[in-house]
């Protein structure tokens, strides 16, 4: 028997080289709510592009890629 809850798929958040496995406190948030919550710690996601994918095992991966900007 496993502890994995089949009704609650795992979510993985990728911000650059950082990988976060979402816990219950983040599971009810949609991607934009996650962005608002995480941009305090990771300001680079404020204007980043979001890519959502689902792995074969049902795990949802949300990956934010920074958009190159210009200085000045």
N, C-alpha and C positions, 0 to 999 in steps of 0.2 A: 504494500500500500504506500502511496506517496502523499506528501503534504501539499502538492500542487493543486490548486483549485481550478478545475477545468472551466468554470463559468467566468473566471476572472483572468483573462490572458495577461501575460507579462508585457510590460512596456519598457523599452530601452530608449533613453534619451542620449543622443550624441551631440556634443558641442565641441567642435574641433577635435582635440585628442582626448577629451573627457567623456567617459561613458558612465551613465547613471542608470541603475535599474530602479524604476519607479516603485515606490511602496504604496500602501493603502492611502496615505495622505495626498498622493498625486493622482490616484487612479480615476477619480471622478472629474478631473479637469480636462477641458478640450485643449487642443494645441495652442490657441491664442491665450487662454488662461495660464497655461504652462509658461508661455513666453513672458507674460507679465510677472509671474511669480519668480522665474529664474533670472530675469534681466538685472535684478538687483545684484546678484552674485556674478553673473556672466553678461556684462553690458554689451558684448559683441553680438548677442542674439537679438538686440532691439531692432536691427534692420537686416537681419540675416534671412536667407532663403530657407524655407522649410521643405524637406523631402520626407514623405511618409511612405513606408514600405511595410509589408507583412511577410514574415518568414514562413517557411513551410509548416512549422510547429504552431503557428498562430500568434507568435510574438510580434507585437507592433513595434517598429523602429521609427523614431522621430529624429531626424538628423538636421541640425541647423548648420548651414554653410555661410560664412561671412561674405558679404559683398564687398569687393574692393572699392574703396572710396578715394577721394582726393584730398590732399591737405591744402589748407589755405583758403 
